[in-house]
Amino acid sequence: MVDLARLSFGAAAAERDVRRGLDAYFIESSAYTQMSSGIKTILVANRGAGKSAIFKTIAHRQRDAGGLVIELAPEDYSYEFLSSAMTRELDGAWAKLGAYATAWKYLLLVLIMKEVTRRHGRLRRGAESQIYTYLRDNHAGMSESPFDSFVSYLRRIESVKVGRFEAGIRTRELQHLYKLHEIDHLVAPLIRLCERSRVTVLVDELDRGWDSSEDAQAFVAGLFQACMTINDLSPSLRIRMSLRQELYDSIPAIYDDAQKFRDLIEVVTWDEEGLWQLIAGRIRHTVADCHTRDDDACWKAAFTRPAWSFRHMVDRSLGRPREIIQFCSHALDHARAHSARPSVRITPRDILAVEPTYSAERTRDIAAEYRFGSPGLLGVFQTFRAGPEVWSRAELELFLLDMATGSVGLTPEARQWIDSREPETILELLWNVGFLTAADPAPTDPPPGPGRPDGADDRGGAASTGAGPAGGFGSWVDDIGFARQVRRPRPAPHSVHHFAIHPMFHRFVMAR
């Protein structure tokens, strides 16, 4: 009997898991390989897909290899402060994107100069000594936050742009600022220092505090441009940034630039084999008896019905690691709470029991994820409670038309953006966030056992709780080898004739 008393699936967020074994069970996906090698420098993914895990692992391993690593944390910047501190573009008649890109280049180069100076000591000879002199004379307050230096340079550009200067003076000053005249002569010696110690800069979680404002968009788009420029300086210097998929899609300046740099962008996706390995690795790390077992054996050790458990949880997710970890952790807590022993396997009953809680949490999380572009999205989800299990396209478009014309009650914040959209646009939004899926003609779970109120059969199976996710699997089989079948590609919404609420949202939305 395997002792599961210490079983843990870890934290859902990488920043809280980095000291709890992240490196031990980290999966070296193709996205990690591309980013770690420097082949790709922009990481794009949905929230909970593992962006931070990739960056934390890169940072840890680069330091172990003797490289210099600079991590810019979310608390280092504030969109709210930018919006209140900077003149609006319309008021000042100045183009912000170029200014933000320049301020980012200035900040990143200064941070790199500080880091190489700390590594190599006081540089007092040769051209490199100019770096030490510049930092001593201009950045002696080493305790200042990176964000202070960024805003300071940005305000210098703004003061020239919107200030009362003669045209000639303004042009000359702006040229000096945009060309980084103040530090341009330090770039060559800085590159030589970087070649002695590989330098990596990681900018993560730009969506933390995101408010979709003019300054927020210029801030992120400017960073994108700065990354492209600085990464061309030397292969020994790499700036990597991560972006949530929604931000990448919604900032026009980034989208325009991305067409030129698509070969440098890595989009994080997970297949079912990867999710299976993800959970197996966490079981193996925390359960001593599983240290030498393969992935399938780890699942068998922790779950009474591994194939059914995996299939049920994956079908009620959008394929993000955080969702599977969250579901497994809830089920484990339930199993222990309803057993006299701390060492207990997870059963289908545990998974079914926590599904309402999991569904409610994930539905609220997704609504919050899209709150700036689509505020009040949770209320939009809840309008489907009175609807059928499966919608024909005609029925759905009519319902969305009623929603857009005010016949369906919505919160004021949701009404503000729903009123300006066509039914087809609303349908596409609900499809893209994962709320709507193609109605699956066949359930992926076994039929319920006779006379069982919880829908579980005598072997611990469970009844289907709604239409399966887009792209079905055929009939259910309780066998490890069939737990991870290849899912049919998700169709485009215009080719779907019947829609259903995705199972991840279904239990919460249909709750009475």
C-alpha positions in Angstrom: 0.0 0.0 0.0 1.4 3.4 -1.1 1.6 6.0 1.8 -0.2 9.1 0.4 0.0 11.1 3.7 2.4 13.6 2.2 0.7 13.8 -1.2 0.4 17.4 -2.5 -0.3 18.8 -5.9 1.6 22.0 -5.1 0.5 25.6 -5.5 -1.4 26.6 -8.6 0.8 29.7 -9.0 4.5 29.2 -9.9 5.8 32.1 -7.7 4.4 30.3 -4.6 5.7 26.9 -5.8 9.2 27.7 -6.7 10.6 26.8 -3.3 8.3 23.7 -3.0 9.7 21.6 -5.7 8.8 23.4 -9.0 12.2 22.7 -10.5 12.0 19.0 -9.6 8.7 18.4 -11.4 8.9 21.1 -14.0 8.0 19.8 -17.5 10.5 21.0 -20.1 8.0 21.7 -22.8 8.9 23.0 -26.3 7.9 26.5 -25.1 10.4 26.3 -22.3 13.1 25.0 -24.6 12.5 27.8 -27.2 12.5 30.5 -24.5 15.5 29.1 -22.5 17.7 28.8 -25.6 16.9 32.4 -26.7 15.3 31.3 -30.0 12.1 32.9 -28.8 11.9 35.9 -26.6 8.1 36.8 -26.3 6.0 34.3 -24.4 2.2 34.5 -25.0 -0.3 32.4 -23.1 -3.6 32.5 -21.2 -3.6 33.0 -17.4 -2.7 29.8 -15.6 -1.0 28.2 -18.6 2.5 28.2 -17.0 4.2 31.5 -18.1 5.5 32.2 -14.7 6.7 28.6 -14.2 8.8 28.9 -17.3 10.3 32.2 -16.3 11.0 31.1 -12.7 12.8 28.0 -14.0 14.8 29.9 -16.6 15.9 32.4 -13.8 16.9 29.6 -11.4 18.8 27.6 -14.0 20.6 30.6 -15.6 21.8 31.7 -12.1 23.0 28.2 -11.4 25.0 28.3 -14.7 26.7 31.5 -13.6 24.6 34.0 -15.7 23.2 37.3 -14.5 19.4 37.4 -14.2 17.2 40.4 -13.6 13.6 39.8 -12.8 11.1 42.7 -13.0 8.3 41.9 -10.6 4.6 43.1 -10.8 5.1 45.5 -7.9 7.8 47.3 -9.9 5.2 49.0 -12.0 1.8 50.6 -11.6 -0.6 51.3 -14.4 -2.8 53.4 -12.2 0.1 55.6 -11.3 1.0 56.1 -15.0 -2.5 57.1 -15.9 -2.6 59.7 -13.2 1.0 61.0 -13.6 1.3 61.3 -17.4 -0.4 63.8 -19.7 -3.1 62.3 -21.9 -2.1 61.9 -25.5 -5.0 64.0 -26.7 -4.2 66.8 -24.2 -0.6 66.9 -24.9 -0.7 66.1 -28.6 2.3 63.8 -28.2 2.8 60.2 -29.5 3.2 58.0 -26.4 4.3 54.7 -27.9 7.7 55.9 -29.1 8.3 57.6 -25.7 7.4 54.5 -23.8 9.7 52.4 -26.0 12.6 54.7 -25.4 12.0 54.9 -21.6 11.9 51.1 -21.6 15.2 50.9 -23.5 16.8 53.4 -21.1 15.5 51.5 -18.0 16.6 48.1 -19.2 20.1 49.3 -20.2 20.6 51.0 -16.8 19.4 47.9 -15.0 21.9 45.8 -16.9 24.7 48.3 -16.3 24.0 48.1 -12.5 24.0 44.3 -12.6 27.2 43.9 -14.5 28.9 46.5 -12.2 27.8 44.4 -9.2 29.2 41.3 -10.7 32.5 42.7 -11.9 33.2 45.3 -9.2 34.3 48.8 -9.7 35.3 49.2 -13.3 38.1 51.8 -13.2 40.0 51.1 -16.4 39.3 51.3 -20.1 36.0 52.2 -21.7 34.1 50.0 -19.2 35.1 52.5 -16.4 32.7 55.0 -18.0 29.8 52.7 -17.0 30.8 52.9 -13.3 31.3 56.7 -13.6 27.9 57.2 -15.2 26.1 55.1 -12.5 28.0 56.9 -9.7 27.0 60.3 -11.1 23.4 59.6 -12.1 22.2 56.6 -10.2 23.9 56.7 -6.9 20.7 55.9 -5.1 20.8 52.1 -5.8 17.7 51.7 -3.6 15.5 53.4 -6.1 12.9 51.2 -7.8 13.3 50.4 -11.5 9.9 52.0 -12.0 11.2 55.4 -10.7 13.9 55.5 -13.4 11.4 54.6 -16.0 9.0 57.3 -15.1 11.7 59.9 -14.7 13.0 59.4 -18.2 9.4 59.3 -19.6 8.7 62.6 -17.9 11.8 64.2 -19.4 10.4 63.3 -22.9 7.0 64.5 -22.0 8.3 67.8 -20.7 9.9 68.5 -24.0 7.0 67.2 -26.1 4.3 69.3 -24.3 6.5 72.1 -22.9 6.9 75.7 -24.2 10.1 75.3 -26.2 11.1 76.8 -29.5 10.9 74.4 -32.4 14.7 74.1 -32.9 15.4 73.5 -29.2 12.6 71.0 -28.9 13.7 69.0 -32.0 17.3 68.9 -30.7 16.3 67.8 -27.2 14.0 65.1 -28.5 16.6 63.7 -30.7 19.0 63.4 -27.8 16.3 61.8 -25.7 15.0 59.3 -28.3 18.5 58.3 -29.3 19.5 57.8 -25.7 22.4 60.3 -26.2 23.1 60.2 -22.4 24.1 56.5 -22.5 24.6 55.7 -26.1 28.4 55.7 -25.7 28.1 53.1 -23.0 26.4 50.5 -25.1 29.6 49.1 -26.7 31.5 48.6 -23.4 28.3 47.2 -21.9 28.0 44.5 -24.6 31.6 43.5 -24.0 30.8 43.0 -20.3 27.7 41.0 -21.2 29.9 38.6 -23.2 31.8 37.9 -20.0 28.6 37.1 -18.1 25.5 36.1 -20.0 22.7 38.5 -19.0 19.0 37.6 -19.0 16.2 40.1 -18.2 12.7 38.6 -17.4 9.6 40.8 -17.4 6.6 38.8 -16.2 3.0 39.3 -15.2 2.3 42.5 -17.1 -1.4 41.8 -16.7 -1.2 42.3 -12.9 -3.2 45.5 -12.3 -3.9 45.9 -16.1 -6.6 48.6 -16.7 -6.6 48.8 -20.5 -5.9 52.5 -20.3 -4.0 54.5 -22.9 -0.8 54.5 -20.8 -1.1 50.8 -20.0 -1.3 49.9 -23.7 1.7 52.2 -24.5 3.6 50.7 -21.5 3.3 47.1 -22.8 3.7 47.9 -26.5 6.7 50.1 -25.7 8.3 47.1 -23.8 7.6 44.9 -26.8 9.5 47.3 -29.1 12.4 47.8 -26.6 12.8 44.0 -26.4 13.2 43.7 -30.1 15.8 46.4 -30.3 18.0 45.4 -27.3 17.9 41.7 -28.3 19.6 42.7 -31.5 22.7 44.0 -29.7 24.3 40.7 -28.6 23.4 37.0 -28.3 24.8 37.3 -24.7 22.0 39.7 -23.8 18.4 38.6 -23.8 15.3 40.4 -22.8 12.3 38.1 -22.4 8.8 39.2 -21.7 5.5 37.3 -21.1 2.1 38.5 -22.2 -1.4 37.2 -21.5 -3.1 36.2 -24.7 -5.9 38.8 -24.2 -3.3 41.6 -23.9 -1.5 40.4 -27.0 -4.7 40.3 -29.0 -6.1 43.6 -27.8 -3.2 46.1 -28.2 -3.1 47.2 -31.8 0.5 48.4 -31.6 1.7 45.0 -30.5 -0.4 43.2 -33.1 1.1 45.3 -35.8 4.7 44.7 -34.6 4.0 41.0 -34.1 3.6 40.6 -37.9 7.3 41.5 -38.2 8.5 39.4 -35.3 6.3 36.4 -35.4 9.3 34.1 -35.4 10.3 35.4 -32.0 6.9 34.7 -30.3 6.2 31.5 -28.5 2.5 30.7 -27.7 2.1 28.3 -24.8 -0.3 25.4 -25.4 -0.8 22.1 -23.5 -1.7 18.7 -24.8 -3.2 16.0 -22.7 0.0 14.0 -22.4 1.6 17.1 -20.9 -1.2 17.5 -18.3 -1.0 13.8 -17.4 2.8 14.2 -16.8 2.2 17.4 -14.9 0.1 15.7 -12.2 2.2 12.5 -12.2 5.3 14.6 -11.5 3.8 16.2 -8.5 2.7 12.9 -7.2 6.1 11.4 -7.7 7.8 14.4 -6.0 5.7 14.3 -2.8 5.0 10.6 -2.4 8.2 8.6 -1.4 6.8 5.3 -2.6 6.3 6.8 -6.1 9.8 8.3 -6.6 10.8 5.6 -9.1 7.4 4.9 -10.6 6.4 5.9 -14.1 3.6 8.4 -14.8 0.8 5.8 -15.2 1.8 4.1 -11.9 1.7 7.5 -10.1 -1.8 8.1 -11.2 -2.9 4.6 -10.2 -1.3 5.2 -6.8 -3.2 8.4 -6.1 -6.6 7.8 -7.8 -8.9 4.8 -7.6 -10.1 5.4 -11.1 -7.2 7.3 -12.9 -8.5 7.1 -16.4 -12.0 8.3 -15.5 -10.6 10.9 -13.1 -8.3 12.4 -15.7 -10.9 12.4 -18.4 -13.5 14.0 -16.2 -11.2 16.8 -15.0 -9.7 17.6 -18.4 -13.1 17.8 -20.0 -14.0 20.3 -17.3 -11.0 22.5 -18.0 -9.7 24.8 -20.7 -6.5 22.8 -20.8 -4.6 25.0 -18.4 -2.3 23.5 -15.8 -3.6 25.7 -13.0 -7.1 24.3 -13.6 -6.1 20.6 -13.3 -3.9 21.4 -10.2 -6.8 23.2 -8.6 -9.3 20.4 -9.3 -6.9 17.7 -8.0 -6.1 19.7 -4.8 -9.8 20.3 -4.0 -10.5 16.5 -4.5 -7.6 15.6 -2.3 -8.8 17.9 0.5 -12.3 16.4 0.2 -10.9 12.8 0.4 -8.9 13.6 3.5 -11.8 15.5 5.2 -14.1 12.5 4.8 -11.6 9.8 5.9 -10.1 9.0 9.2 -6.8 8.4 7.6 -4.5 11.1 6.0 -3.2 8.5 3.5 -6.2 8.1 1.2 -6.7 7.8 -2.5 -8.9 10.1 -4.5 -12.2 8.6 -5.8 -14.7 9.7 -8.4 -17.0 10.6 -5.4 -14.4 13.2 -4.3 -14.1 14.7 -7.7 -17.8 14.9 -8.2 -18.3 16.4 -4.7 -15.9 19.3 -5.3 -16.9 20.0 -8.9 -19.5 22.7 -7.9 -16.8 24.6 -6.0 -14.2 24.2 -8.7 -16.8 25.3 -11.4 -17.7 28.4 -9.4 -14.1 29.4 -8.9 -13.1 28.9 -12.5 -16.1 30.7 -13.8 -15.4 33.8 -11.7 -11.7 33.6 -12.5 -12.4 33.7 -16.3 -14.9 36.5 -15.9 -12.3 38.5 -14.0 -9.6 37.7 -16.5 -11.6 39.5 -19.2 -13.0 42.2 -16.9 -11.4 45.1 -18.8 -12.5 44.3 -22.3 -15.8 42.7 -21.2 -16.8 44.0 -17.7 -19.7 42.2 -16.1 -19.0 39.0 -18.1 -20.1 36.9 -15.1 -23.6 38.3 -15.4 -23.6 37.5 -19.1 -22.8 33.9 -18.3 -25.6 33.7 -15.8 -28.3 34.8 -18.4 -27.9 31.3 -19.9 -29.5 29.7 -16.8 -33.0 29.8 -18.2 -31.8 28.4 -21.6 -31.8 24.8 -23.0 -28.9 22.4 -22.6 -28.1 22.6 -26.3 -28.7 25.6 -28.5 -29.1 25.6 -32.3 -27.3 28.4 -34.0 -30.6 30.2 -34.8 -31.8 29.9 -31.2 -28.5 31.2 -29.8 -28.3 34.2 -32.2 -31.9 35.1 -31.4 -31.1 35.0 -27.7 -28.0 37.1 -28.2 -30.0 39.6 -30.2 -32.4 39.9 -27.3 -29.5 40.5 -25.1 -28.0 43.2 -27.3 -31.4 45.0 -27.6 -32.1 45.0 -23.9 -34.7 42.3 -23.7 -32.4 40.2 -21.5 -31.5 41.8 -18.1 -27.8 42.7 -17.6 -25.7 44.7 -15.2 -25.0 48.3 -16.2 -21.3 47.5 -16.8 -22.1 44.6 -19.1 -24.9 46.6 -20.9 -22.3 49.3 -21.8 -20.4 47.0 -24.2 -23.1 44.5 -25.1 -25.2 47.3 -26.6 -22.5 48.1 -29.1 -22.0 44.5 -30.4 -23.7 42.4 -33.0 -25.0 38.9 -31.9 -22.3 37.2 -34.0 -19.6 39.3 -32.2 -21.0 38.3 -28.8 -21.1 34.6 -29.8 -17.5 34.8 -30.9 -16.4 36.4 -27.6 -18.2 33.7 -25.6 -16.6 31.1 -27.8 -13.1 32.6 -27.5 -13.2 32.8 -23.7 -14.3 29.1 -23.7 -17.8 29.5 -22.3 -19.5 28.1 -25.4 -18.4 24.9 -27.1 -19.7 22.7 -29.8 -22.4 20.3 -28.5 -20.9 16.8 -28.3 -23.3 14.2 -29.8 -22.0 11.5 -27.4 -21.2 11.7 -23.7 -17.6 11.0 -22.7 -18.6 9.4 -19.4 -20.2 6.0 -18.8 -23.9 5.9 -18.2 -25.1 6.2 -14.6 -25.5 3.1 -12.5 -29.0 2.0 -11.7 -30.6 3.6 -8.7 -27.5 5.7 -7.7 -28.5 9.2 -6.7 -25.0 10.6 -7.2 -24.8 9.2 -10.7 -21.9 6.9 -9.8 -21.9 3.3 -11.0 -20.8 0.3 -9.0 -17.2 0.8 -10.1 -17.0 4.4 -9.1 -17.9 6.0 -12.5 -20.1 8.9 -13.0 -22.8 10.2 -15.3 -22.1 13.0 -17.8 -22.9 16.4 -16.3 -23.6 18.0 -19.6 -22.4 18.3 -23.2 -18.8 17.4 -23.6 -16.2 20.0 -24.8 -15.7 20.8 -28.4 -14.1 17.9 -30.2 -15.3 14.6 -28.6 -13.5 11.3 -27.9 -15.9 8.6 -28.7 -17.1 6.1 -26.1 -15.6 6.1 -22.6 -13.2 3.4 -21.5 -11.7 2.9 -18.1 -8.2 2.0 -19.1 -5.0 4.0 -18.6 -4.0 3.6 -22.2 -7.1 5.3 -23.4 -7.1 8.1 -20.9 -5.2 10.4 -23.2 -6.7 10.2 -26.6 -6.0 12.7 -29.3 -8.8 15.3 -29.3 -10.2 16.4 -32.5 -9.2 20.0 -33.3 -11.6 22.6 -32.0 -13.7 23.9 -34.9 -14.2 27.5 -35.8 -17.4 28.9 -34.4 -18.9 29.7 -37.8 -18.8 26.0 -38.7 -20.7 24.9 -35.5 -24.5 24.3 -35.8 -25.3 23.4 -32.2 -23.8 25.0 -29.1 -23.6 24.1 -25.4 -22.1 25.6 -22.3 -18.6 24.2 -21.6 -18.7 21.7 -18.8 -16.3 23.8 -16.7 -18.9 26.6 -16.5 -22.0 24.4 -16.7 -22.3 23.3 -13.1 -22.0 26.9 -11.8 -24.2 28.6 -14.4 -27.0 26.0 -14.1 -27.1 26.1 -10.3 -30.5 27.1 -9.1 
